C-alpha cells in the first residue's frame, strides 16, 4: 500500500534523518503494518522489534488528554465556554476558557525558567501563575501548557491521577496493553536523545516537563506501539467505537472535523490540528520525538507514523521539512487513486 510513501520513508532512513520507523496505513478497514530501518544506532545498532514501544511525545495530547476531555464534555462534567478559573481558582485569568486550551488559542506562554530544576508542585505553581497576553482567542499558538492545565482539570473532576484516569477511561477499555507512562522493559523502548547529562534516554520520557510532572502530565509521557496507536486510530475512524465499546459519541467525532477556534477561522479543532485537502478537514497531530497520526474521518483512512528521530541527535529544521514532504507524498498517492 502506497509505495511512493514507503519509498520516501526509506529515503529518510538512508539520509540518516531518522534511524527507522514503524508505520501503518488504514484503508477500507484494511490495516497494513511496516517496519523500516533500526530502533537504535547508538551505542549499538538494533533492529526494530515487532511490538517496539516508542515515546510518542505529544500524541499523548490527542490519544489521552483530548479524548478524556471530550468524554467529560459529553457527560456535561465540563463546558467548552467555562473559564479555566472556574475549575482552577489559582489560575487568575478569567478570560481563558476550556475551548481556548483545546484549540491552543489561550495566549499563554508556558516557558518556565529553570523548569528542569523545579519539583512537580513548584512547576505546577509556576504554570498556574501564568497570565495570557491580549490575543486570547485571536490566534493559534501551540503550547504544552494548554494540555497540562487540562490535565489538572481532569484530575480535579475525576479525583485521581491522570495516569489512572487514562488507564480507566482509554487504555483499559480499548485494550491498549502496550501503552503506558511506565514501561516495564526499557529495552522494549526505542531510545531517544543521547542527553548531555542523562545519557541515552530509553524508557524515560524525553519531554522535560513530563519528566518533572510524571503521572500528572497531560502534554506528554505516553509510550505506545504501532499496534496500539493504530487501534486508537481505528476507533476514531469508526466514529468513536471499537470492538463494541463506545469511547466517544459519533457526533463528537464529526464535530472534530470542523474548525473549533472561537472565531471559526483558524483551522484548529479540539485538541487536533486540521489539514484541509480538497475541502475535507483531516485530523492531524505530531509528536516531537518523530511521531504523527493523520486521520481522514470521512474516507476512513489513516497514516500512523512512529519514529525516534531524536536518536541519538537530531536536526529539527531538516526533519520538519522532510516530514512535510512525506505527508505531501502520502496525500498525492491517496488523491491519485
VEXVO-674137 format. One record per residue (C-alpha): residue in three letters; chain; x, y, z. Coordinates in Angstrom, 2 decimals, always signed. Example, Ala and Ser with C-alpha at 12.3 -4.5 7.8 and 13.67 -1.06 7.14 Angstrom:
+------+-----+---------+---------+---------+
! type ! mol !       X !       Y !       Z !
+------+-----+---------+---------+---------+
!  ALA !   A !  +12.30 !   -4.50 !   +7.80 !
!  SER !   A !  +13.67 !   -1.06 !   +7.14 !
+------+-----+---------+---------+---------+
//
This chain:
+------+-----+---------+---------+---------+
! type ! mol !       X !       Y !       Z !
+------+-----+---------+---------+---------+
!  UNK !   A !   +0.00 !   +0.00 !   +0.00 !
!  UNK !   A !   +1.28 !   +3.47 !   -1.00 !
!  UNK !   A !   +4.71 !   +2.50 !   -2.46 !
!  UNK !   A !   +5.84 !   +6.12 !   -3.05 !
!  UNK !   A !   +5.21 !   +6.96 !   +0.59 !
!  UNK !   A !   +7.11 !   +3.87 !   +1.68 !
!  UNK !   A !   +9.98 !   +4.85 !   -0.58 !
!  UNK !   A !  +10.02 !   +8.34 !   +0.95 !
!  UNK !   A !  +10.33 !   +6.79 !   +4.42 !
!  UNK !   A !  +13.16 !   +4.57 !   +3.26 !
!  UNK !   A !  +14.92 !   +7.65 !   +1.92 !
!  UNK !   A !  +14.60 !   +9.35 !   +5.32 !
!  UNK !   A !  +16.44 !   +6.38 !   +6.80 !
!  UNK !   A !  +19.09 !   +6.34 !   +4.07 !
!  UNK !   A !  +19.76 !  +10.03 !   +4.68 !
!  UNK !   A !  +20.00 !   +9.40 !   +8.46 !
!  UNK !   A !  +17.13 !  +11.78 !   +9.15 !
!  UNK !   A !  +15.59 !   +9.01 !  +11.26 !
!  UNK !   A !  +17.08 !   +5.69 !  +12.46 !
!  UNK !   A !  +13.96 !   +3.81 !  +11.43 !
!  UNK !   A !  +10.18 !   +3.81 !  +11.66 !
!  UNK !   A !   +7.17 !   +1.67 !  +12.45 !
!  UNK !   A !   +4.16 !   +2.82 !  +10.47 !
!  UNK !   A !   +0.76 !   +1.76 !   +9.25 !
!  UNK !   A !   -1.92 !   +2.66 !   +6.73 !
!  UNK !   A !   -5.64 !   +2.11 !   +7.18 !
!  UNK !   A !   -7.83 !   +1.98 !   +4.09 !
!  UNK !   A !  -11.21 !   +0.32 !   +3.58 !
!  UNK !   A !  -10.87 !   -1.29 !   +7.02 !
!  UNK !   A !   -7.62 !   -2.89 !   +5.89 !
!  UNK !   A !   -4.57 !   -2.27 !   +8.08 !
!  UNK !   A !   -1.07 !   -2.63 !   +6.64 !
!  UNK !   A !   +1.87 !   -2.54 !   +9.05 !
!  UNK !   A !   +5.51 !   -1.87 !   +8.15 !
!  UNK !   A !   +8.90 !   -1.64 !   +9.86 !
!  UNK !   A !  +11.90 !   +0.01 !   +8.23 !
!  UNK !   A !  +15.43 !   +0.69 !   +9.45 !
!  UNK !   A !  +16.69 !   +0.39 !  +13.01 !
!  UNK !   A !  +15.38 !   +1.02 !  +16.51 !
!  UNK !   A !  +18.82 !   +2.10 !  +17.75 !
!  UNK !   A !  +22.09 !   +3.18 !  +16.17 !
!  UNK !   A !  +23.97 !   +4.15 !  +19.35 !
!  UNK !   A !  +25.77 !   +2.75 !  +21.26 !
!  UNK !   A !  +24.96 !   -0.31 !  +19.12 !
!  UNK !   A !  +22.69 !   -0.99 !  +16.17 !
!  UNK !   A !  +19.43 !   -2.77 !  +17.00 !
!  UNK !   A !  +16.60 !   -3.92 !  +14.74 !
!  UNK !   A !  +13.05 !   -2.71 !  +15.29 !
!  UNK !   A !  +11.02 !   -5.21 !  +17.32 !
!  UNK !   A !   +7.54 !   -6.25 !  +16.33 !
!  UNK !   A !   +5.98 !   -4.61 !  +19.40 !
!  UNK !   A !   +8.52 !   -1.79 !  +19.71 !
!  UNK !   A !   +7.44 !   +0.85 !  +22.19 !
!  UNK !   A !   +8.01 !   +4.49 !  +21.25 !
!  UNK !   A !   +7.94 !   +7.66 !  +23.29 !
!  UNK !   A !   +5.07 !   +9.17 !  +21.33 !
!  UNK !   A !   +5.52 !  +12.62 !  +22.95 !
!  UNK !   A !   +2.64 !  +14.97 !  +22.08 !
!  UNK !   A !   +0.47 !  +12.21 !  +20.64 !
!  UNK !   A !   -0.33 !  +11.88 !  +24.36 !
!  UNK !   A !   -2.32 !  +15.09 !  +23.93 !
!  UNK !   A !   -4.79 !  +13.61 !  +21.43 !
!  UNK !   A !   -4.82 !   +9.94 !  +22.35 !
!  UNK !   A !   -5.38 !  +10.58 !  +26.05 !
!  UNK !   A !   -5.89 !  +14.14 !  +27.32 !
!  UNK !   A !   -8.10 !  +15.33 !  +24.46 !
!  UNK !   A !  -10.10 !  +12.11 !  +24.38 !
!  UNK !   A !  -10.84 !  +12.18 !  +28.11 !
!  UNK !   A !  -11.69 !  +15.90 !  +27.89 !
!  UNK !   A !  -14.18 !  +15.12 !  +25.11 !
!  UNK !   A !  -15.72 !  +12.39 !  +27.25 !
!  UNK !   A !  -16.15 !  +14.88 !  +30.11 !
!  UNK !   A !  -17.74 !  +17.36 !  +27.71 !
!  UNK !   A !  -20.15 !  +14.68 !  +26.54 !
!  UNK !   A !  -21.19 !  +13.93 !  +30.14 !
!  UNK !   A !  -21.50 !  +17.66 !  +30.96 !
!  UNK !   A !  -18.79 !  +17.50 !  +33.61 !
!  UNK !   A !  -17.04 !  +20.16 !  +31.53 !
!  UNK !   A !  -18.38 !  +23.02 !  +29.41 !
!  UNK !   A !  -16.39 !  +24.40 !  +26.48 !
!  UNK !   A !  -17.09 !  +28.04 !  +27.28 !
!  UNK !   A !  -16.36 !  +27.73 !  +31.00 !
!  UNK !   A !  -13.44 !  +29.74 !  +32.34 !
!  UNK !   A !  -10.38 !  +27.74 !  +33.40 !
!  UNK !   A !  -10.53 !  +29.78 !  +36.62 !
!  UNK !   A !  -13.83 !  +28.07 !  +37.46 !
!  UNK !   A !  -12.01 !  +24.77 !  +37.86 !
!  UNK !   A !   -8.56 !  +26.04 !  +38.87 !
!  UNK !   A !   -9.04 !  +29.04 !  +41.19 !
!  UNK !   A !   -5.26 !  +29.56 !  +41.46 !
!  UNK !   A !   -5.28 !  +30.32 !  +37.73 !
!  UNK !   A !   -6.14 !  +34.02 !  +37.95 !
!  UNK !   A !   -7.25 !  +34.88 !  +34.42 !
!  UNK !   A !  -10.98 !  +34.54 !  +33.85 !
!  UNK !   A !  -10.66 !  +35.15 !  +30.11 !
!  UNK !   A !   -9.19 !  +31.75 !  +29.19 !
!  UNK !   A !  -11.78 !  +29.03 !  +28.57 !
!  UNK !   A !  -11.70 !  +25.27 !  +28.04 !
!  UNK !   A !  -12.17 !  +25.94 !  +24.31 !
!  UNK !   A !   -9.09 !  +28.18 !  +24.30 !
!  UNK !   A !   -7.00 !  +25.44 !  +25.88 !
!  UNK !   A !   -8.23 !  +22.77 !  +23.45 !
!  UNK !   A !   -7.64 !  +24.95 !  +20.38 !
!  UNK !   A !   -4.34 !  +26.47 !  +21.57 !
!  UNK !   A !   -5.83 !  +29.96 !  +21.40 !
!  UNK !   A !   -5.26 !  +30.71 !  +25.10 !
!  UNK !   A !   -2.42 !  +33.23 !  +24.50 !
!  UNK !   A !   -0.47 !  +31.52 !  +27.31 !
!  UNK !   A !   +3.31 !  +31.36 !  +27.07 !
!  UNK !   A !   +4.31 !  +28.29 !  +29.04 !
!  UNK !   A !   +8.03 !  +28.99 !  +29.17 !
!  UNK !   A !   +9.32 !  +28.44 !  +32.71 !
!  UNK !   A !  +12.92 !  +29.43 !  +33.54 !
!  UNK !   A !  +14.88 !  +26.59 !  +35.19 !
!  UNK !   A !  +11.91 !  +24.26 !  +34.72 !
!  UNK !   A !  +14.13 !  +21.17 !  +34.97 !
!  UNK !   A !  +15.25 !  +22.18 !  +38.47 !
!  UNK !   A !  +11.72 !  +22.55 !  +39.84 !
!  UNK !   A !   +9.70 !  +19.94 !  +41.68 !
!  UNK !   A !   +6.31 !  +18.90 !  +40.29 !
!  UNK !   A !   +4.50 !  +21.13 !  +42.79 !
!  UNK !   A !   +6.79 !  +24.08 !  +42.04 !
!  UNK !   A !   +6.28 !  +23.64 !  +38.29 !
!  UNK !   A !   +2.52 !  +23.40 !  +38.78 !
!  UNK !   A !   +2.51 !  +26.63 !  +40.79 !
!  UNK !   A !   +4.56 !  +28.36 !  +38.11 !
!  UNK !   A !   +2.23 !  +27.20 !  +35.33 !
!  UNK !   A !   -0.89 !  +28.30 !  +37.23 !
!  UNK !   A !   +0.60 !  +31.75 !  +37.75 !
!  UNK !   A !   +0.99 !  +32.45 !  +34.02 !
!  UNK !   A !   -1.33 !  +35.04 !  +32.55 !
!  UNK !   A !   -2.35 !  +35.40 !  +28.89 !
!  UNK !   A !   -1.46 !  +38.29 !  +26.64 !
!  UNK !   A !   -4.12 !  +40.37 !  +24.86 !
!  UNK !   A !   -4.58 !  +37.97 !  +21.95 !
!  UNK !   A !   -6.79 !  +35.39 !  +23.72 !
!  UNK !   A !   -8.90 !  +33.65 !  +21.06 !
!  UNK !   A !   -7.33 !  +35.54 !  +18.17 !
!  UNK !   A !   -4.55 !  +33.22 !  +17.00 !
!  UNK !   A !   -3.27 !  +29.68 !  +17.41 !
!  UNK !   A !   -0.01 !  +29.34 !  +19.30 !
!  UNK !   A !   +0.68 !  +25.70 !  +20.06 !
!  UNK !   A !   +1.84 !  +25.32 !  +23.67 !
!  UNK !   A !   +2.14 !  +22.41 !  +26.11 !
!  UNK !   A !   +0.67 !  +24.48 !  +28.94 !
!  UNK !   A !   -2.80 !  +24.17 !  +27.41 !
!  UNK !   A !   -2.90 !  +20.38 !  +27.77 !
!  UNK !   A !   -1.12 !  +20.46 !  +31.11 !
!  UNK !   A !   -3.82 !  +22.73 !  +32.52 !
!  UNK !   A !   -6.49 !  +20.46 !  +31.03 !
!  UNK !   A !   -4.77 !  +17.56 !  +32.78 !
!  UNK !   A !   -5.05 !  +19.36 !  +36.12 !
!  UNK !   A !   -8.75 !  +19.99 !  +35.46 !
!  UNK !   A !   -9.32 !  +16.32 !  +34.58 !
!  UNK !   A !   -7.65 !  +15.25 !  +37.83 !
!  UNK !   A !   -9.81 !  +17.68 !  +39.80 !
!  UNK !   A !  -13.04 !  +16.42 !  +38.24 !
!  UNK !   A !  -12.17 !  +12.71 !  +38.37 !
!  UNK !   A !  -10.35 !  +12.86 !  +41.73 !
!  UNK !   A !   -7.43 !  +10.69 !  +40.63 !
!  UNK !   A !   -4.08 !  +10.93 !  +38.88 !
!  UNK !   A !   -4.07 !  +11.37 !  +35.12 !
!  UNK !   A !   -2.34 !   +8.05 !  +34.59 !
!  UNK !   A !   -5.04 !   +6.13 !  +36.47 !
!  UNK !   A !   -7.79 !   +8.09 !  +34.70 !
!  UNK !   A !   -6.23 !   +7.33 !  +31.31 !
!  UNK !   A !   -6.00 !   +3.65 !  +32.20 !
!  UNK !   A !   -9.62 !   +3.55 !  +33.36 !
!  UNK !   A !  -11.16 !   +5.56 !  +30.53 !
!  UNK !   A !   -8.96 !   +4.84 !  +27.47 !
!  UNK !   A !   -6.18 !   +2.28 !  +27.76 !
!  UNK !   A !   -8.19 !   -0.39 !  +29.58 !
!  UNK !   A !  -11.46 !   -0.20 !  +27.61 !
!  UNK !   A !   -9.57 !   -0.11 !  +24.29 !
!  UNK !   A !   -7.25 !   -2.95 !  +25.31 !
!  UNK !   A !   -4.15 !   -0.86 !  +24.61 !
!  UNK !   A !   -2.00 !   -3.20 !  +26.67 !
!  UNK !   A !   +1.37 !   -1.90 !  +25.44 !
!  UNK !   A !   +0.59 !   +1.78 !  +26.07 !
!  UNK !   A !   +1.81 !   +3.18 !  +29.36 !
!  UNK !   A !   +3.55 !   +6.03 !  +31.17 !
!  UNK !   A !   +5.72 !   +3.42 !  +32.90 !
!  UNK !   A !   +7.39 !   +0.93 !  +30.53 !
!  UNK !   A !   +8.42 !   -2.21 !  +32.40 !
!  UNK !   A !  +11.20 !   -3.14 !  +29.97 !
!  UNK !   A !  +13.34 !   -0.23 !  +28.81 !
!  UNK !   A !  +14.88 !   -2.36 !  +26.05 !
!  UNK !   A !  +11.43 !   -2.71 !  +24.53 !
!  UNK !   A !  +11.51 !   +1.07 !  +24.08 !
!  UNK !   A !  +13.18 !   +2.75 !  +21.12 !
!  UNK !   A !  +15.83 !   +5.06 !  +22.58 !
!  UNK !   A !  +15.58 !   +8.80 !  +22.08 !
!  UNK !   A !  +18.14 !  +11.53 !  +22.67 !
!  UNK !   A !  +21.70 !  +10.97 !  +23.83 !
!  UNK !   A !  +21.24 !  +13.59 !  +26.52 !
!  UNK !   A !  +24.37 !  +15.50 !  +27.64 !
!  UNK !   A !  +23.57 !  +14.93 !  +31.32 !
!  UNK !   A !  +21.28 !  +11.90 !  +31.34 !
!  UNK !   A !  +22.88 !   +9.80 !  +28.61 !
!  UNK !   A !  +20.77 !   +7.86 !  +26.12 !
!  UNK !   A !  +17.13 !   +8.13 !  +27.18 !
!  UNK !   A !  +15.44 !   +4.77 !  +26.99 !
!  UNK !   A !  +12.18 !   +4.03 !  +28.72 !
!  UNK !   A !  +12.39 !   +7.50 !  +30.25 !
!  UNK !   A !  +10.23 !  +10.22 !  +28.76 !
!  UNK !   A !  +12.06 !  +12.71 !  +26.55 !
!  UNK !   A !   +9.93 !  +15.78 !  +27.27 !
!  UNK !   A !  +11.43 !  +17.92 !  +30.11 !
!  UNK !   A !   +8.09 !  +18.98 !  +31.62 !
!  UNK !   A !   +6.84 !  +15.39 !  +31.51 !
!  UNK !   A !   +9.97 !  +14.27 !  +33.35 !
!  UNK !   A !   +9.07 !  +16.64 !  +36.19 !
!  UNK !   A !   +5.29 !  +16.23 !  +36.23 !
!  UNK !   A !   +5.25 !  +12.46 !  +35.78 !
!  UNK !   A !   +1.79 !  +10.92 !  +36.27 !
!  UNK !   A !   +0.22 !  +14.40 !  +36.29 !
!  UNK !   A !   +1.36 !  +15.46 !  +32.80 !
!  UNK !   A !   -1.30 !  +15.88 !  +30.12 !
!  UNK !   A !   +1.03 !  +17.03 !  +27.35 !
!  UNK !   A !   +3.46 !  +14.10 !  +27.00 !
!  UNK !   A !   +4.54 !  +10.93 !  +28.77 !
!  UNK !   A !   +2.91 !   +8.08 !  +26.86 !
!  UNK !   A !   +4.89 !   +5.17 !  +25.43 !
!  UNK !   A !   +2.97 !   +3.20 !  +22.83 !
!  UNK !   A !   +3.32 !   +0.73 !  +19.97 !
!  UNK !   A !   +2.25 !   +0.80 !  +16.35 !
!  UNK !   A !   -0.45 !   -1.76 !  +17.13 !
!  UNK !   A !   -1.94 !   +0.36 !  +19.91 !
!  UNK !   A !   -1.77 !   +3.69 !  +18.07 !
!  UNK !   A !   -3.41 !   +2.01 !  +15.08 !
!  UNK !   A !   -6.19 !   +0.64 !  +17.31 !
!  UNK !   A !   -6.78 !   +4.14 !  +18.62 !
!  UNK !   A !   -6.87 !   +5.45 !  +15.05 !
!  UNK !   A !   -9.32 !   +2.72 !  +14.03 !
!  UNK !   A !  -11.60 !   +3.76 !  +16.89 !
!  UNK !   A !  -11.60 !   +7.31 !  +15.57 !
!  UNK !   A !  -12.34 !   +6.16 !  +12.01 !
!  UNK !   A !  -15.20 !   +4.01 !  +13.31 !
!  UNK !   A !  -16.76 !   +7.14 !  +14.78 !
!  UNK !   A !  -15.78 !   +6.53 !  +18.36 !
!  UNK !   A !  -16.49 !   +2.82 !  +18.68 !
!  UNK !   A !  -14.08 !   -0.13 !  +18.80 !
!  UNK !   A !  -14.88 !   -3.82 !  +19.32 !
!  UNK !   A !  -18.37 !   -2.98 !  +20.53 !
!  UNK !   A !  -17.13 !   -0.44 !  +23.10 !
!  UNK !   A !  -18.01 !   +3.23 !  +22.66 !
!  UNK !   A !  -15.21 !   +5.62 !  +23.59 !
!  UNK !   A !  -16.63 !   +8.79 !  +22.03 !
!  UNK !   A !  -20.02 !   +9.68 !  +20.60 !
!  UNK !   A !  -20.38 !   +9.70 !  +16.82 !
!  UNK !   A !  -21.43 !  +13.36 !  +16.88 !
!  UNK !   A !  -18.23 !  +14.24 !  +18.77 !
!  UNK !   A !  -16.07 !  +12.68 !  +16.05 !
!  UNK !   A !  -17.82 !  +14.62 !  +13.29 !
!  UNK !   A !  -17.51 !  +17.87 !  +15.27 !
!  UNK !   A !  -13.75 !  +17.31 !  +15.39 !
!  UNK !   A !  -13.59 !  +17.71 !  +11.62 !
!  UNK !   A !  -14.78 !  +21.32 !  +11.98 !
!  UNK !   A !  -12.87 !  +24.46 !  +12.91 !
!  UNK !   A !  -13.43 !  +24.82 !  +16.67 !
!  UNK !   A !  -11.49 !  +28.03 !  +17.28 !
!  UNK !   A !  -13.54 !  +30.90 !  +18.79 !
!  UNK !   A !  -13.94 !  +32.78 !  +15.50 !
!  UNK !   A !  -14.04 !  +29.59 !  +13.35 !
!  UNK !   A !  -11.29 !  +30.89 !  +11.03 !
!  UNK !   A !   -8.03 !  +29.49 !  +12.44 !
!  UNK !   A !   -8.37 !  +25.88 !  +11.20 !
!  UNK !   A !   -7.83 !  +24.14 !  +14.50 !
!  UNK !   A !  -10.09 !  +21.55 !  +16.11 !
!  UNK !   A !  -10.47 !  +20.45 !  +19.73 !
!  UNK !   A !   -7.04 !  +19.04 !  +20.54 !
!  UNK !   A !   -6.34 !  +18.19 !  +16.90 !
!  UNK !   A !   -4.84 !  +20.24 !  +14.10 !
!  UNK !   A !   -6.69 !  +20.32 !  +10.79 !
!  UNK !   A !   -5.14 !  +19.83 !   +7.36 !
!  UNK !   A !   -7.53 !  +20.78 !   +4.58 !
!  UNK !   A !   -7.33 !  +18.71 !   +1.37 !
!  UNK !   A !   -9.94 !  +19.11 !   -1.37 !
!  UNK !   A !  -12.41 !  +20.68 !   +1.05 !
!  UNK !   A !  -12.00 !  +17.86 !   +3.59 !
!  UNK !   A !  -10.53 !  +18.54 !   +7.02 !
!  UNK !   A !   -8.03 !  +15.84 !   +8.01 !
!  UNK !   A !   -7.26 !  +15.36 !  +11.72 !
!  UNK !   A !   -3.53 !  +15.64 !  +12.32 !
!  UNK !   A !   -1.17 !  +15.65 !  +15.29 !
!  UNK !   A !   +2.55 !  +15.22 !  +15.74 !
!  UNK !   A !   +5.00 !  +14.35 !  +18.48 !
!  UNK !   A !   +8.42 !  +16.00 !  +18.87 !
!  UNK !   A !  +10.21 !  +12.65 !  +19.04 !
!  UNK !   A !   +9.18 !  +11.86 !  +15.46 !
!  UNK !   A !   +5.59 !  +10.65 !  +15.50 !
!  UNK !   A !   +2.32 !  +11.62 !  +13.87 !
!  UNK !   A !   -1.24 !  +10.48 !  +13.19 !
!  UNK !   A !   -3.28 !  +11.52 !  +10.12 !
!  UNK !   A !   -6.99 !  +10.66 !  +10.12 !
!  UNK !   A !   -9.46 !  +11.09 !   +7.29 !
!  UNK !   A !  -12.74 !  +10.52 !   +9.12 !
!  UNK !   A !  -14.95 !  +10.68 !   +6.02 !
!  UNK !   A !  -12.77 !   +8.42 !   +3.84 !
!  UNK !   A !  -11.97 !   +6.15 !   +6.80 !
!  UNK !   A !   -8.26 !   +6.30 !   +6.01 !
!  UNK !   A !   -5.25 !   +6.86 !   +8.25 !
!  UNK !   A !   -1.48 !   +7.15 !   +8.23 !
!  UNK !   A !   +0.19 !   +6.34 !  +11.56 !
!  UNK !   A !   +3.92 !   +7.03 !  +11.83 !
!  UNK !   A !   +6.21 !   +6.27 !  +14.79 !
!  UNK !   A !   +9.92 !   +7.04 !  +14.76 !
!  UNK !   A !  +12.59 !   +8.12 !  +17.21 !
!  UNK !   A !  +14.08 !  +10.83 !  +15.02 !
!  UNK !   A !  +15.78 !  +12.49 !  +18.04 !
!  UNK !   A !  +18.05 !   +9.44 !  +18.44 !
!  UNK !   A !  +20.86 !   +9.93 !  +19.08 !
!  UNK !   A !  +20.73 !  +13.57 !  +17.92 !
!  UNK !   A !  +18.53 !  +15.46 !  +15.50 !
!  UNK !   A !  +18.19 !  +18.45 !  +13.23 !
!  UNK !   A !  +14.62 !  +19.60 !  +13.79 !
!  UNK !   A !  +14.51 !  +22.04 !  +10.87 !
!  UNK !   A !  +15.59 !  +19.43 !   +8.33 !
!  UNK !   A !  +13.31 !  +16.79 !   +9.85 !
!  UNK !   A !  +10.25 !  +19.04 !   +9.67 !
!  UNK !   A !  +10.96 !  +19.81 !   +6.02 !
!  UNK !   A !  +11.33 !  +16.11 !   +5.23 !
!  UNK !   A !   +8.26 !  +15.17 !   +7.27 !
!  UNK !   A !   +6.15 !  +17.69 !   +5.37 !
!  UNK !   A !   +7.38 !  +16.21 !   +2.11 !
!  UNK !   A !   +6.49 !  +12.73 !   +3.35 !
!  UNK !   A !   +2.95 !  +13.81 !   +4.21 !
!  UNK !   A !   +2.57 !  +15.53 !   +0.84 !
!  UNK !   A !   +3.73 !  +12.33 !   -0.88 !
!  UNK !   A !   +1.09 !  +10.36 !   +1.02 !
!  UNK !   A !   -1.67 !  +12.81 !   +0.12 !
!  UNK !   A !   -0.60 !  +12.73 !   -3.53 !
!  UNK !   A !   -0.88 !   +8.96 !   -3.62 !
!  UNK !   A !   -4.26 !   +8.98 !   -1.85 !
!  UNK !   A !   -5.68 !  +11.64 !   -4.17 !
!  UNK !   A !   -4.36 !   +9.92 !   -7.30 !
!  UNK !   A !   -6.49 !   +6.87 !   -6.70 !
+------+-----+---------+---------+---------+
//
